[in-house]
Every structure is written in structure tokens, then in C-alpha cells.
Amino acid sequence: MKPPMKQLVTLFIPTGQKDEYSRPITTKKESKSRVQYSTRVIKGTNGQEYQTSLEVDLPADVYVSFGVELEYKDPFEKVTKGQVLAMNESTNLTGNIVYYRTVYVG
């Protein structure tokens, strides 16, 4: 059994619009989470390998997709920021209910 979600992360979700410099406009959203520092190598669809530094469990109702920026501030005020490189869902046995999503940030 995993511990309860007691940490906060900030997600920068793109709105689909661009600013005058062609950068995506994002909205900030805070969410409860479970954060764990871990090093993991993930191979992308193009064959390139990426190294992740955070493993974040998010509630099922939080919108997250590949490339979304995520920021975490630990209790010692160290800020870790990166993009979502991989996702994993924890579901029930039939797969129709999502309990939480695990995202890997690098």
C-alpha cells in the first residue's frame, strides 16, 4: 500500500495558444502528489534514451500528457523542474477505473 499524497507539485499545462515569440502559453495548476527521487533510463519512440530524476504519482483526475512541464519544491526548498517523459497508470483488475498515474520527469 502506497502512502497518502501529501506533497504538492505545480503543472504547467499548455493552452494550445502561442505568444508573440511562438512559445506555448501555459496555465499553472497545483496538485497533490507522491514524489520520489529516482534515476531511470527511458527509451523514447525515436530510439533516444532519456534519464529521469523524479517519479511522481498524481491523482486520476489530473490532466497530464507527454511534454507537460512539472515543478516540485522539496522540504529543503530545492526546486526540481522538468518535462514528463513517460507515464504509467495504476488501474483495477478490469482496467476501467484509474487509481493514480505515475509520471517520470526528466
LOTI-620271 format. One line per field, with one value per atom (N, C-alpha, C): x, y, z; residue number from 1; atom name. Coordinates in steps of 0.05 Angstrom, whole numbers, plus 5000, padded with zeros to 4 digits. Atoms other than C-alpha are relative to their C-alpha. Layout:
REM LOTI-620271
xx = [X  ...];
yy = [Y  ...];
zz = [Z  ...];
i = [NUM  ...];
at = [CA  ...];
//
This chain:
REM LOTI-620271
xx = [5017  5000  5018  4984  5027  4991  5007  5029  4982  5018  4978  5015  4988  4991  5001  4998  5018  5018  4983  5066  4985  5012  5049  5019  4985  5073  4984  5012  5059  5002  5001  5038  4996  5003  5046  4988  5015  4992  4997  5003  4993  4971  5028  4930  4994  5004  4941  5005  4994  4957  5029  4972  5024  5002  4995  5054  5013  4988  5088  5027  4974  5153  4996  5008  5116  5006  4998  5125  4972  5026  5065  4992  5011  5022  4990  5007  5013  4984  5014  4968  5012  4989  4993  4977  5020  4956  5016  4987  4977  4984  5013  4961  5015  4988  4972  5015  4985  5023  5017  4980  5072  5025  4975  5143  5022  4977  5203  5023  4977  5273  5009  4990  5295  5013  4987  5341  4992  5010  5313  5007  4995  5332  4976  5023  5274  5007  4995  5279  4975  5022  5236  4992  5009  5198  5019  4980  5254  5026  4976  5305  5020  4982  5338  4994  5003  5350  4999  5003  5328  5004  4997  5347  4981  5019  5293  5010  4990  5303  4977  5022  5233  4979  5023  5177  4977  5022  5111  4974  5027  5044  4980  5021  4985  4973  5027  4911  4989  5011  4869  4986  5015  4831  5017  4982  4893  5008  4992  4905  5030  4971  4976  5004  4993  5007  5030  4971  5076  5008  4990  5117  4990  5010  5079  5022  4980  5125  4989  5007  5125  5021  4981  5157  4994  5003  5169  5020  4983  5196  5000  4998  5222  5001  5001  5221  5025  4976  5292  5001  5003  5268  5016  4986  5305  4978  5020  5265  5011  4993  5266  4978  5019  5234  5008  4994  5228  4974  5022  5183  4992  5010  5140  5010  4988  5178  4985  5015  5136  4978  5022  5071  4992  5010  5041  4975  5025  4970  4997  5007  4950  4970  5028  4882  4991  5011  4836  5004  4995  4837  4986  5014  4786  5010  4988  4822  4981  5019  4761  5001  4997  4780  5030  4973  4845  5003  4996  4870  5019  4982  4930  5018  4981  4981  5028  4972  5055  5014  4986  5095  5030  4972  5170  5010  4992  5202  5030  4971  5270  5007];
yy = [4976  5000  5025  4975  5068  5020  4980  5126  5021  4980  5183  5022  4979  5240  5026  4977  5296  5022  4979  5335  5015  4984  5389  5003  4994  5396  5020  4980  5451  4990  5008  5431  5024  4978  5479  4988  5013  5456  5019  4983  5484  5005  4993  5521  4996  5003  5509  5026  4974  5583  5006  4992  5615  5030  4972  5681  5013  4986  5732  4989  5013  5691  4971  5028  5626  4980  5019  5595  4994  5007  5557  5015  4987  5594  4978  5021  5552  5012  4993  5553  4984  5014  5535  4986  5015  5482  4984  5015  5455  4974  5025  5383  4986  5017  5336  4977  5021  5281  4985  5015  5230  5002  4996  5247  4984  5016  5203  5005  4997  5217  4972  5026  5160  5006  4997  5152  4976  5020  5114  5008  4994  5109  4990  5005  5112  5004  4998  5098  5012  4987  5145  4985  5013  5127  5004  4995  5156  4985  5015  5110  5014  4985  5164  4993  5007  5149  5025  4977  5198  4990  5007  5198  5017  4986  5216  5004  4995  5245  4998  5001  5245  4979  5018  5193  5012  4986  5228  4985  5012  5195  5023  4979  5240  4987  5011  5231  4996  5007  5203  5023  4978  5268  5023  4979  5309  4995  5003  5321  5002  5000  5304  4985  5013  5286  5003  4998  5278  5028  4974  5341  5022  4980  5377  5006  4991  5417  4994  5006  5396  5011  4989  5431  4991  5010  5404  5014  4988  5440  4982  5019  5393  5016  4986  5409  5018  4984  5438  5023  4978  5489  4996  5006  5455  4995  5002  5463  4982  5017  5408  5004  4994  5423  4984  5015  5381  4993  5008  5351  4971  5028  5288  4984  5017  5235  4974  5026  5173  5000  5002  5155  4971  5026  5094  5003  4998  5083  4975  5022  5040  4998  5005  5010  4976  5024  4958  4976  5024  4887  5001  4999  4901  5023  4978  4965  5023  4978  5011  5022  4979  5051  5006  4992  5090  5010  4992  5097  5025  4978  5142  4996  5001  5159  5005  4995  5154  5012  4987  5202  5002  4999  5203  5026  4974  5272  5001  4998  5287  5026];
zz = [5000  5000  5000  5002  4980  5021  4981  5029  4987  5011  5021  4985  5015  4973  5016  4983  5016  4989  5011  4972  4978  5021  4922  4977  5025  4850  4984  5017  4800  4972  5028  4730  4982  5020  4671  4975  5022  4623  4977  5023  4552  4993  5007  4530  4970  5029  4455  4985  5012  4442  5002  5000  4428  5005  4995  4450  4975  5023  4405  4991  5008  4405  4993  5008  4385  5022  4978  4454  5010  4990  4482  5025  4976  4533  5019  4981  4596  5023  4975  4657  5022  4977  4726  5015  4984  4766  5021  4978  4834  5005  4995  4852  5022  4981  4909  4986  5013  4894  5021  4986  4919  4983  5016  4897  5012  4992  4899  4980  5018  4872  4991  5010  4827  4973  5026  4768  4983  5018  4710  4971  5029  4636  4984  5016  4588  4971  5028  4514  4986  5014  4471  4975  5025  4408  4977  5021  4366  5005  4994  4399  5018  4983  4441  5029  4972  4515  5017  4982  4569  5029  4972  4643  5016  4984  4692  5029  4973  4762  5020  4982  4792  4992  5004  4799  5015  4988  4813  4996  5001  4830  5002  5001  4811  5002  4999  4825  4971  5026  4768  4986  5012  4757  4990  5009  4740  4971  5028  4665  4998  5005  4645  4974  5025  4579  4996  5005  4549  4993  5005  4548  5019  4981  4604  5020  4980  4650  5028  4972  4723  5018  4981  4782  5028  4973  4852  5018  4980  4913  5024  4977  4967  5026  4974  5042  5006  4996  5037  4980  5020  4984  4975  5025  4927  4979  5021  4863  4978  5022  4811  4979  5021  4744  4975  5024  4681  4985  5017  4628  5005  4998  4631  4977  5021  4592  4996  5002  4608  5021  4982  4642  5003  4994  4674  5017  4985  4701  5018  4982  4761  5000  5003  4748  5017  4988  4778  4981  5016  4751  4972  5026  4695  4983  5015  4675  4995  5006  4677  5021  4980  4739  5004  4996  4744  5028  4972  4816  5000  5002  4801  4976  5022  4747  5010  4994  4754  4976  5022  4712  5007  4996  4703  4987  5008  4699  4996  5005  4668  4988];
i = [1  1  1  2  2  2  3  3  3  4  4  4  5  5  5  6  6  6  7  7  7  8  8  8  9  9  9  10  10  10  11  11  11  12  12  12  13  13  13  14  14  14  15  15  15  16  16  16  17  17  17  18  18  18  19  19  19  20  20  20  21  21  21  22  22  22  23  23  23  24  24  24  25  25  25  26  26  26  27  27  27  28  28  28  29  29  29  30  30  30  31  31  31  32  32  32  33  33  33  34  34  34  35  35  35  36  36  36  37  37  37  38  38  38  39  39  39  40  40  40  41  41  41  42  42  42  43  43  43  44  44  44  45  45  45  46  46  46  47  47  47  48  48  48  49  49  49  50  50  50  51  51  51  52  52  52  53  53  53  54  54  54  55  55  55  56  56  56  57  57  57  58  58  58  59  59  59  60  60  60  61  61  61  62  62  62  63  63  63  64  64  64  65  65  65  66  66  66  67  67  67  68  68  68  69  69  69  70  70  70  71  71  71  72  72  72  73  73  73  74  74  74  75  75  75  76  76  76  77  77  77  78  78  78  79  79  79  80  80  80  81  81  81  82  82  82  83  83  83  84  84  84  85  85  85  86  86  86  87  87  87  88  88  88  89  89  89  90  90  90  91  91  91  92  92  92  93  93  93  94  94  94  95  95  95  96  96  96  97  97  97  98  98  98  99  99  99  100  100  100  101  101  101  102  102  102  103  103  103  104  104  104  105  105  105  106  106  106];
at = [N  CA  C  N  CA  C  N  CA  C  N  CA  C  N  CA  C  N  CA  C  N  CA  C  N  CA  C  N  CA  C  N  CA  C  N  CA  C  N  CA  C  N  CA  C  N  CA  C  N  CA  C  N  CA  C  N  CA  C  N  CA  C  N  CA  C  N  CA  C  N  CA  C  N  CA  C  N  CA  C  N  CA  C  N  CA  C  N  CA  C  N  CA  C  N  CA  C  N  CA  C  N  CA  C  N  CA  C  N  CA  C  N  CA  C  N  CA  C  N  CA  C  N  CA  C  N  CA  C  N  CA  C  N  CA  C  N  CA  C  N  CA  C  N  CA  C  N  CA  C  N  CA  C  N  CA  C  N  CA  C  N  CA  C  N  CA  C  N  CA  C  N  CA  C  N  CA  C  N  CA  C  N  CA  C  N  CA  C  N  CA  C  N  CA  C  N  CA  C  N  CA  C  N  CA  C  N  CA  C  N  CA  C  N  CA  C  N  CA  C  N  CA  C  N  CA  C  N  CA  C  N  CA  C  N  CA  C  N  CA  C  N  CA  C  N  CA  C  N  CA  C  N  CA  C  N  CA  C  N  CA  C  N  CA  C  N  CA  C  N  CA  C  N  CA  C  N  CA  C  N  CA  C  N  CA  C  N  CA  C  N  CA  C  N  CA  C  N  CA  C  N  CA  C  N  CA  C  N  CA  C  N  CA  C  N  CA  C  N  CA  C  N  CA  C  N  CA  C  N  CA  C  N  CA  C  N  CA  C  N  CA  C  N  CA  C  N  CA  C  N  CA  C  N  CA  C  N  CA  C  N  CA  C  N  CA  C  N  CA  C];
//
